[in-house]
């Protein structure tokens, strides 16, 4: 059987009717846990940590930039802008 697309990495692989690789030899990323019918992992464990609560409202992209330039945040100091 020939593949139409190159194989995806284990984290991106989606199993379906055209899946042709051997899952027993498909390594999971280090530290990853895939849940399934053979999962023997304790699911009742505590993920720890406290919920983060902001002291001030989050700056939205269209809000004025807090630096005082008069520009929108997205055009001034937004790291994604």
N, C-alpha and C positions, 0 to 999 in steps of 0.2 A: 504494500500500500504506500503510495507517495503522499507526502504532505503538501498542501497548497500554500501554507504559510509557515515561516520559521517557528520553531517552538518558543513559547513564552517562558520567562523565568518562572520558578516554582511559585513565587508570590503572585504572579499575574495569570497563571494557568487556570483556564476555565474548562472543566470536564463537560463533555457533551457527547452526542452520538458519533462524532468524527474523531474522538480522542483515541489515539493509537499507541501511546507510549506505555511502558511498563511502570505502573505506579509504585511497585515495590522498590524500585531503584531511583525514584524521584526524590532527591534530598530536599528537605524543608529548610528554609533559612534558619540560621543559628538563632536560637531563642524563640522561634515561632512555634506555636502549638495549633494544630489543625484539629478541630472537633469532628468526630464522626462516630460510627457505630462501634468501633474498636477502641474508643477513647477511654483510658483508665485514669485520667487526670481528675483531681479533686476540684470540683467546680464551686465548692462552698467556701473557698479561701477568701481572705480579705485583701482587696486591692490596695488598701492603705491610703494614707494621705487625707488631707482635709480639702473640702471644696473651696476653691479660690473665690473670694468676694472682693470686687473692686470698691475702692473708697470713692472714686469719682467716675462719672459716666465715660464709657469708651468713646474715643474720638472717631467719628464717622468720616468717610472719605470726602463728603461734600460740606463738612463743617469748616468754619474758618480755622486756619492754622493757629495753634496756640502760641507760636513764636511772635505773633503780632504783625506779620508782613501784609495782612489783608488778603492774601491768596487763600484759595481752598487748600485744605490739608493735602489732598491728592496731588496738587500741583506744586507743593512746597516741600514738605518733610515726609510724605508717605513713602516707606521703603519699597512698596510695590508699584509706585506711580511713576 
